[in-house]
Amino acid sequence: MTFEGIYTPAITPYAADGSIDYAAFANVLESLIEARVHGIIIGGSTGEYYAQSAEERLSLVEHARKVIGNRLPLIVGTGAIRTEDAVAFATHARDHKADAILVTSPPYALPTELENAHHALTIDKAAQLPIMLYNYPGRMGISMGETYFREVSRSKNVIAIKESSGDFNNLHLLACQFPNIALSCGWDDQALEFFAWGARSWVCAGSNFIPREHVALYNACVVEKDFDKGRKIMAAMMPLMNFLDGGKFVQSIKHCAELAGLKAGPVRAPLQALEEAEKAQLQAVIDGVKRNVAAVAVL
């Protein structure tokens, strides 16, 4: 498998009682397929995996596989504190024909780079699936670095990384010293820079509700190699990226999905819904993004 294009970490819709709304989840997946994103990720941060039971996470993977079929690649998140739990999520993904798995650092434990690499390689050995690493120190407490990348590069299955540190030094390190690990943008307001450094994919939560605009930026920079056009699209999208950087990330993504006509439902505790003023501000931002991107690109 190669990672090229827009990969959407799908939201998880909930009913009013807090249970997973599987019909609404299927609609989310169908909307992404119709919008022609390039792959779907289940069990990511945007999907609120951290607030779900193991049974719920497994059932979402099974449901997604049934809905998606072979129409798009399915990538499954394996994030967990315990290596044993991450292995269980990974082998379940393999058993349900996932195309790849997302491997994070275990949160809270604060392993060394060598210990973290052992965690990843243990998951790899059990699952034997293509791996996209997920480096997000803001949530995990540690960052993947040169020692880690050297160790995990021993496996042919480690083929890509969602780099979400926000640190350009890591972007440069990967691009220059580890070309065997394909770059994927995981920090939205750096998408243009990632594409300039050779990234050919972007994992972006905003593609849950404005997928065509995200695809347009990818097409401009990667397919057409027209960075003048790409800069114009990026500039048009920056107000949204700035809003999301201000906090209440998952709440904003789910509210925007509702604005797009999808049933997203509430977020799970400890998160809380947006205030009415925030919703109004977000509506204005989305309207502006759609209008300004449409002035630059054919959607």
PASETI-326581 format. One line per field, with one value per residue: residue in three letters; x negated, y, z negated of N, C-alpha, C in turn; chain. Coordinates in steps of 0.02 Angstrom, whole numbers. Layout:
N
res [Ala,...]
n.X [X,...]
n.Y [Y,...]
n.Z [Z,...]
ca.X [X,...]
ca.Y [Y,...]
ca.Z [Z,...]
c.X [X,...]
c.Y [Y,...]
c.Z [Z,...]
chain [A,...]
END
This chain:
299
res [Met,Thr,Phe,Glu,Gly,Ile,Tyr,Thr,Pro,Ala,Ile,Thr,Pro,Tyr,Ala,Ala,Asp,Gly,Ser,Ile,Asp,Tyr,Ala,Ala,Phe,Ala,Asn,Val,Leu,Glu,Ser,Leu,Ile,Glu,Ala,Arg,Val,His,Gly,Ile,Ile,Ile,Gly,Gly,Ser,Thr,Gly,Glu,Tyr,Tyr,Ala,Gln,Ser,Ala,Glu,Glu,Arg,Leu,Ser,Leu,Val,Glu,His,Ala,Arg,Lys,Val,Ile,Gly,Asn,Arg,Leu,Pro,Leu,Ile,Val,Gly,Thr,Gly,Ala,Ile,Arg,Thr,Glu,Asp,Ala,Val,Ala,Phe,Ala,Thr,His,Ala,Arg,Asp,His,Lys,Ala,Asp,Ala,Ile,Leu,Val,Thr,Ser,Pro,Pro,Tyr,Ala,Leu,Pro,Thr,Glu,Leu,Glu,Asn,Ala,His,His,Ala,Leu,Thr,Ile,Asp,Lys,Ala,Ala,Gln,Leu,Pro,Ile,Met,Leu,Tyr,Asn,Tyr,Pro,Gly,Arg,Met,Gly,Ile,Ser,Met,Gly,Glu,Thr,Tyr,Phe,Arg,Glu,Val,Ser,Arg,Ser,Lys,Asn,Val,Ile,Ala,Ile,Lys,Glu,Ser,Ser,Gly,Asp,Phe,Asn,Asn,Leu,His,Leu,Leu,Ala,Cys,Gln,Phe,Pro,Asn,Ile,Ala,Leu,Ser,Cys,Gly,Trp,Asp,Asp,Gln,Ala,Leu,Glu,Phe,Phe,Ala,Trp,Gly,Ala,Arg,Ser,Trp,Val,Cys,Ala,Gly,Ser,Asn,Phe,Ile,Pro,Arg,Glu,His,Val,Ala,Leu,Tyr,Asn,Ala,Cys,Val,Val,Glu,Lys,Asp,Phe,Asp,Lys,Gly,Arg,Lys,Ile,Met,Ala,Ala,Met,Met,Pro,Leu,Met,Asn,Phe,Leu,Asp,Gly,Gly,Lys,Phe,Val,Gln,Ser,Ile,Lys,His,Cys,Ala,Glu,Leu,Ala,Gly,Leu,Lys,Ala,Gly,Pro,Val,Arg,Ala,Pro,Leu,Gln,Ala,Leu,Glu,Glu,Ala,Glu,Lys,Ala,Gln,Leu,Gln,Ala,Val,Ile,Asp,Gly,Val,Lys,Arg,Asn,Val,Ala,Ala,Val,Ala,Val,Leu]
n.X [-42,-22,-29,60,138,292,330,455,486,614,761,852,1017,1138,1286,1424,1423,1293,1242,1163,1208,1241,1301,1291,1153,1123,1174,1085,968,1009,1026,896,839,913,866,741,621,462,440,493,487,510,537,455,394,489,599,630,575,515,614,691,749,656,732,821,732,685,804,835,736,771,897,864,786,882,967,883,823,730,706,629,468,450,394,339,337,227,204,155,120,59,-50,-4,134,135,82,188,290,230,215,347,387,314,378,499,478,414,327,214,128,131,5,-35,-130,-131,-24,-56,-145,-275,-391,-565,-650,-698,-622,-495,-506,-518,-390,-315,-369,-333,-195,-193,-251,-152,-39,-75,-45,-37,-105,-64,-147,-112,-148,-123,-162,-100,14,-30,-141,-274,-399,-427,-588,-754,-824,-717,-658,-761,-765,-633,-634,-688,-588,-498,-367,-339,-290,-247,-217,-113,-146,-135,-192,-215,-339,-460,-589,-580,-508,-603,-706,-646,-619,-747,-832,-761,-695,-630,-518,-366,-308,-168,-56,-14,15,113,100,-23,-21,-55,-194,-231,-195,-284,-402,-392,-289,-152,-29,109,173,319,433,530,577,686,798,779,725,692,625,506,455,436,326,227,225,181,51,-17,25,43,-65,-69,-111,-84,54,84,44,140,257,225,213,346,400,344,413,502,412,345,449,477,357,371,425,550,562,616,750,778,755,857,970,960,978,1112,1163,1138,1235,1230,1265,1196,1199,1172,1015,913,894,740,763,859,1002,995,1011,1149,1107,983,1021,1086,980,900,981,977,842,829,915,843,723,770,819,704,609,675,665,540,513,580,709]
n.Y [-60,113,277,403,554,616,574,531,549,477,542,489,463,494,441,524,469,438,323,233,285,190,192,326,334,252,334,442,380,346,473,517,429,464,592,572,557,485,382,306,329,241,247,351,505,603,525,499,391,374,390,280,112,-44,-140,-61,3,-105,-147,-37,-43,-164,-130,-25,-90,-171,-74,3,-90,-137,-13,96,119,58,113,73,132,97,143,138,124,10,-107,-235,-215,-131,-221,-312,-233,-214,-344,-379,-287,-336,-460,-419,-372,-247,-118,-55,-5,116,172,230,321,254,333,426,332,369,310,275,316,196,103,140,112,-26,-55,-20,-110,-231,-229,-227,-352,-439,-404,-387,-295,-154,-4,155,269,373,521,617,714,810,752,627,641,612,621,549,514,526,408,322,316,256,130,76,72,-46,-132,-181,-151,-28,109,240,401,494,648,745,835,969,1022,1086,1038,900,868,901,812,687,698,712,614,495,440,325,317,372,538,608,738,795,906,1031,1171,1172,1111,1152,1167,1035,971,1034,979,852,769,661,639,680,683,734,807,900,861,785,864,965,898,911,1033,1007,904,981,1062,966,913,1026,1048,922,841,929,1007,1144,1268,1401,1410,1322,1396,1497,1425,1372,1490,1529,1432,1450,1527,1432,1334,1408,1433,1302,1274,1345,1272,1155,1056,927,948,1055,998,901,981,1054,949,924,1044,1019,932,806,683,699,703,718,759,650,647,693,808,950,1027,1154,1331,1442,1560,1522,1428,1508,1587,1490,1446,1559,1559,1438,1464,1567,1499,1403,1487,1560,1462,1405,1506,1490,1357,1218,1127]
n.Z [0,37,-28,31,58,-16,-178,-286,-456,-525,-604,-751,-762,-890,-976,-1062,-1189,-1208,-1155,-1018,-858,-735,-609,-572,-572,-462,-364,-371,-324,-194,-141,-134,-43,70,88,134,58,15,-72,-228,-402,-549,-723,-763,-840,-811,-798,-928,-1000,-1124,-1216,-1210,-1237,-1229,-1164,-1089,-1002,-926,-866,-786,-689,-626,-576,-491,-395,-334,-277,-194,-112,27,78,35,-44,-210,-362,-522,-687,-822,-947,-1117,-1294,-1348,-1275,-1246,-1228,-1115,-1022,-1018,-959,-837,-781,-772,-676,-567,-552,-505,-382,-366,-279,-321,-473,-604,-704,-860,-986,-1151,-1266,-1417,-1480,-1447,-1374,-1329,-1173,-1116,-1188,-1146,-1010,-1017,-1062,-945,-851,-906,-892,-753,-721,-764,-687,-551,-445,-332,-399,-461,-551,-694,-750,-883,-994,-1074,-1126,-1167,-1247,-1221,-1091,-932,-870,-797,-838,-863,-733,-661,-719,-697,-561,-526,-493,-351,-343,-398,-327,-315,-393,-498,-535,-670,-756,-743,-735,-635,-625,-641,-528,-429,-466,-440,-301,-247,-302,-319,-200,-168,-244,-211,-205,-286,-303,-461,-529,-513,-474,-418,-297,-165,-175,-205,-85,0,-45,1,-44,-9,-53,-163,-320,-378,-484,-452,-329,-353,-337,-241,-123,15,29,-39,40,154,120,103,235,308,257,257,366,478,457,436,350,332,350,247,134,134,110,-15,-90,-88,-168,-292,-396,-450,-497,-593,-683,-728,-790,-905,-1007,-1074,-976,-927,-957,-871,-745,-741,-751,-633,-543,-566,-516,-384,-352,-404,-529,-679,-817,-998,-1084,-1183,-1361,-1440,-1364,-1307,-1228,-1097,-1130,-1091,-1029,-981,-887,-793,-750,-693,-588,-504,-472,-398,-291,-228,-194,-101,0,38,75,182,273,320,357,449,383]
ca.X [0,-55,14,62,203,325,354,500,499,686,794,898,1081,1172,1356,1435,1408,1221,1222,1141,1261,1209,1329,1259,1083,1122,1185,1022,923,1033,1014,825,829,942,824,679,559,421,439,530,455,555,500,408,413,551,652,639,560,495,675,731,727,624,784,846,682,685,866,832,695,810,950,833,766,943,994,835,807,665,709,575,427,470,337,366,296,212,180,169,65,25,-69,40,198,122,76,256,325,197,231,418,388,291,430,556,455,390,273,155,142,100,-32,-54,-167,-83,-21,-65,-200,-338,-447,-621,-641,-707,-564,-439,-516,-500,-316,-292,-390,-293,-131,-207,-263,-89,11,-100,-8,-70,-99,-75,-161,-75,-188,-84,-185,-54,61,-62,-191,-342,-404,-469,-647,-801,-836,-655,-649,-811,-746,-573,-649,-707,-530,-473,-296,-334,-295,-225,-208,-74,-189,-92,-228,-219,-410,-490,-650,-562,-491,-666,-740,-614,-626,-817,-868,-719,-649,-593,-454,-331,-280,-98,-45,31,21,149,77,-88,-11,-92,-264,-238,-194,-347,-455,-383,-231,-103,36,128,226,349,499,577,606,751,855,764,673,672,577,443,432,413,258,184,217,141,-20,-48,41,29,-128,-57,-113,-51,124,87,40,204,305,204,232,418,418,312,458,527,357,332,504,469,299,390,453,615,551,665,816,785,761,923,1020,955,1010,1184,1178,1133,1293,1219,1284,1134,1215,1130,950,914,858,749,775,925,1022,977,1058,1185,1065,932,1053,1098,915,877,1021,950,777,841,943,788,678,801,823,638,577,711,641,473,510,642,721]
ca.Y [0,178,330,461,586,640,520,563,515,485,554,437,493,465,457,568,433,427,261,243,285,155,214,390,318,229,393,478,343,353,541,523,392,504,652,549,557,429,330,322,305,227,240,406,553,636,476,494,323,377,391,221,47,-87,-172,-12,13,-163,-148,15,-69,-214,-96,14,-137,-191,-17,26,-143,-126,50,139,89,67,113,66,155,46,178,111,131,-54,-138,-292,-191,-108,-282,-340,-192,-224,-409,-376,-251,-384,-512,-389,-351,-177,-109,-32,15,177,154,289,310,244,392,425,291,404,266,302,304,125,67,157,74,-96,-56,-20,-171,-285,-225,-246,-425,-474,-388,-395,-251,-89,39,227,293,434,558,672,724,851,708,566,659,601,629,502,549,491,339,284,304,208,63,49,63,-116,-167,-159,-132,42,141,310,432,555,689,795,868,1040,1040,1081,999,831,864,901,750,632,707,707,554,435,442,261,327,425,591,627,797,787,971,1060,1235,1162,1067,1176,1151,963,954,1059,933,787,730,646,627,726,658,798,800,944,828,756,907,999,856,934,1087,976,871,1032,1082,909,910,1083,1042,857,816,980,1040,1216,1294,1467,1393,1293,1449,1532,1381,1369,1554,1529,1384,1466,1545,1371,1303,1449,1421,1236,1277,1380,1225,1124,1029,876,980,1095,952,869,1032,1067,893,937,1098,990,889,740,676,685,694,753,730,616,678,757,864,979,1057,1224,1383,1467,1610,1485,1397,1561,1606,1435,1448,1613,1537,1387,1498,1602,1450,1375,1539,1580,1407,1397,1558,1471,1289,1183,1077]
ca.Z [0,35,-53,74,58,-76,-222,-335,-520,-529,-669,-775,-784,-948,-987,-1119,-1251,-1212,-1120,-949,-807,-679,-545,-557,-556,-393,-321,-369,-279,-125,-119,-118,20,123,97,165,20,38,-122,-289,-463,-605,-786,-773,-892,-790,-810,-1001,-1023,-1194,-1257,-1191,-1264,-1180,-1124,-1041,-951,-882,-827,-735,-635,-590,-540,-436,-342,-297,-239,-143,-65,59,115,12,-96,-280,-408,-589,-741,-873,-1006,-1184,-1341,-1353,-1211,-1235,-1201,-1047,-982,-1009,-910,-772,-754,-753,-612,-517,-543,-470,-315,-362,-230,-358,-541,-629,-766,-898,-1048,-1206,-1308,-1490,-1504,-1433,-1359,-1290,-1101,-1104,-1214,-1102,-949,-1033,-1062,-876,-817,-934,-856,-684,-717,-774,-637,-483,-401,-321,-457,-463,-618,-711,-799,-910,-1063,-1113,-1160,-1194,-1297,-1195,-1019,-894,-846,-752,-862,-851,-662,-639,-743,-664,-490,-515,-467,-286,-349,-418,-261,-315,-459,-508,-577,-701,-811,-731,-736,-569,-629,-629,-457,-392,-482,-403,-229,-226,-326,-319,-142,-165,-280,-173,-246,-281,-345,-518,-562,-456,-448,-386,-239,-108,-186,-198,-14,29,-64,32,-68,43,-85,-217,-365,-398,-513,-418,-271,-371,-319,-177,-92,82,21,-57,101,201,101,121,308,331,238,270,432,528,438,445,282,331,337,181,83,133,76,-85,-121,-97,-220,-355,-451,-482,-534,-652,-730,-757,-835,-966,-1056,-1060,-909,-908,-958,-810,-687,-741,-736,-561,-509,-570,-468,-317,-341,-433,-599,-716,-887,-1046,-1101,-1247,-1417,-1474,-1319,-1309,-1164,-1085,-1148,-1032,-996,-944,-829,-744,-723,-650,-527,-462,-447,-347,-231,-196,-164,-41,51,61,111,246,319,343,383,468,331]
c.X [-44,-5,8,133,226,352,393,505,573,710,835,962,1110,1245,1363,1417,1333,1196,1201,1201,1231,1237,1299,1186,1077,1132,1121,974,945,1020,941,808,854,899,755,616,524,416,473,495,507,513,446,433,479,611,666,625,544,555,719,704,693,676,812,795,680,747,867,790,735,864,921,813,826,968,947,823,736,661,653,531,453,408,365,316,288,192,202,109,25,10,-22,107,189,115,145,295,295,214,305,425,367,346,490,534,440,333,209,177,103,69,-58,-106,-115,-82,-35,-127,-268,-397,-504,-608,-649,-648,-503,-445,-499,-425,-290,-309,-353,-224,-139,-214,-198,-41,-11,-56,-50,-55,-110,-87,-122,-112,-150,-104,-139,-3,27,-115,-263,-340,-447,-527,-693,-813,-776,-649,-700,-792,-686,-584,-674,-650,-509,-402,-287,-345,-278,-221,-162,-112,-150,-126,-225,-290,-440,-554,-636,-542,-554,-705,-712,-627,-698,-850,-827,-669,-609,-526,-419,-299,-205,-86,6,39,48,120,6,-82,-53,-166,-276,-240,-258,-405,-441,-326,-181,-35,46,185,258,421,551,608,669,809,842,709,649,620,508,413,404,342,208,172,172,67,-53,-36,21,-38,-126,-53,-86,24,132,86,107,257,289,224,306,440,390,359,487,472,342,387,493,409,315,418,521,615,606,735,828,794,831,978,1019,985,1086,1204,1178,1190,1285,1243,1221,1148,1166,1060,958,873,786,762,848,939,997,1031,1091,1144,1010,961,1065,1032,890,916,994,883,786,868,888,740,707,801,754,600,610,689,573,473,579,652,768]
c.Y [62,229,391,489,609,580,551,521,527,499,493,471,455,485,500,535,417,364,277,237,254,175,280,381,294,287,436,445,351,423,551,486,433,565,636,565,492,372,354,289,298,220,292,453,587,590,464,424,320,375,330,159,7,-119,-124,-1,-45,-164,-95,-8,-119,-181,-58,-32,-158,-135,0,-27,-133,-59,99,101,107,60,115,89,102,78,148,123,67,-82,-196,-271,-167,-168,-311,-300,-204,-291,-414,-340,-297,-435,-485,-350,-275,-174,-86,-16,79,161,217,271,297,305,376,387,324,356,304,287,230,85,79,118,0,-105,-62,-85,-233,-287,-249,-322,-463,-464,-401,-358,-189,-42,112,244,357,468,620,684,766,811,649,580,648,609,573,542,504,419,295,267,254,137,35,40,-7,-156,-138,-136,-59,85,215,336,492,596,748,829,944,1067,1031,1040,925,820,859,836,692,638,693,641,490,436,378,266,386,475,599,685,781,850,1018,1125,1232,1120,1088,1158,1076,942,977,1013,861,745,721,628,675,694,718,788,842,914,789,798,951,960,882,990,1059,939,922,1055,1027,907,966,1071,978,834,866,1014,1116,1248,1365,1457,1365,1345,1487,1490,1378,1433,1556,1484,1402,1488,1485,1339,1342,1439,1354,1235,1310,1336,1200,1093,980,905,1019,1051,922,920,1049,1011,900,992,1072,941,819,740,655,671,729,724,696,654,651,817,887,1015,1129,1270,1410,1518,1577,1453,1449,1582,1552,1433,1501,1593,1487,1419,1534,1555,1422,1426,1554,1524,1397,1449,1540,1405,1263,1127,1022]
c.Z [0,11,-8,73,-10,-115,-279,-398,-537,-600,-688,-798,-844,-949,-1049,-1185,-1257,-1178,-1048,-902,-743,-611,-524,-539,-484,-345,-315,-320,-207,-98,-99,-53,79,138,126,125,38,-11,-186,-349,-518,-668,-794,-827,-875,-800,-883,-1028,-1097,-1241,-1244,-1226,-1209,-1134,-1071,-985,-901,-838,-773,-676,-593,-547,-481,-379,-300,-252,-181,-91,-38,95,97,-38,-165,-323,-478,-642,-795,-939,-1072,-1228,-1344,-1284,-1195,-1205,-1129,-1000,-968,-957,-840,-741,-735,-686,-556,-501,-505,-409,-312,-313,-263,-429,-558,-697,-799,-951,-1103,-1252,-1381,-1513,-1496,-1421,-1325,-1216,-1084,-1129,-1170,-1036,-959,-1034,-991,-841,-844,-901,-784,-677,-723,-716,-566,-432,-386,-379,-438,-536,-630,-767,-822,-983,-1106,-1151,-1196,-1246,-1276,-1120,-990,-865,-807,-774,-849,-777,-635,-659,-705,-589,-475,-485,-400,-289,-369,-355,-262,-386,-453,-559,-604,-760,-804,-728,-667,-569,-616,-556,-415,-403,-441,-328,-207,-244,-324,-261,-133,-201,-247,-220,-233,-328,-400,-558,-510,-429,-420,-321,-180,-115,-180,-124,20,13,-42,6,-12,12,-143,-256,-398,-422,-478,-356,-288,-344,-258,-141,-25,78,3,3,150,184,118,196,334,318,262,342,486,517,451,376,277,316,267,126,78,96,1,-122,-135,-154,-289,-411,-487,-525,-598,-705,-766,-805,-902,-1020,-1034,-990,-888,-908,-894,-749,-684,-726,-661,-520,-510,-521,-396,-304,-368,-506,-637,-790,-933,-1049,-1169,-1299,-1419,-1429,-1324,-1242,-1158,-1112,-1084,-994,-955,-882,-774,-711,-674,-585,-478,-432,-390,-283,-193,-162,-99,16,81,96,179,297,350,381,402,418,357]
chain [A,A,A,A,A,A,A,A,A,A,A,A,A,A,A,A,A,A,A,A,A,A,A,A,A,A,A,A,A,A,A,A,A,A,A,A,A,A,A,A,A,A,A,A,A,A,A,A,A,A,A,A,A,A,A,A,A,A,A,A,A,A,A,A,A,A,A,A,A,A,A,A,A,A,A,A,A,A,A,A,A,A,A,A,A,A,A,A,A,A,A,A,A,A,A,A,A,A,A,A,A,A,A,A,A,A,A,A,A,A,A,A,A,A,A,A,A,A,A,A,A,A,A,A,A,A,A,A,A,A,A,A,A,A,A,A,A,A,A,A,A,A,A,A,A,A,A,A,A,A,A,A,A,A,A,A,A,A,A,A,A,A,A,A,A,A,A,A,A,A,A,A,A,A,A,A,A,A,A,A,A,A,A,A,A,A,A,A,A,A,A,A,A,A,A,A,A,A,A,A,A,A,A,A,A,A,A,A,A,A,A,A,A,A,A,A,A,A,A,A,A,A,A,A,A,A,A,A,A,A,A,A,A,A,A,A,A,A,A,A,A,A,A,A,A,A,A,A,A,A,A,A,A,A,A,A,A,A,A,A,A,A,A,A,A,A,A,A,A,A,A,A,A,A,A,A,A,A,A,A,A,A,A,A,A,A,A,A,A,A,A,A,A,A,A,A,A,A,A]
END
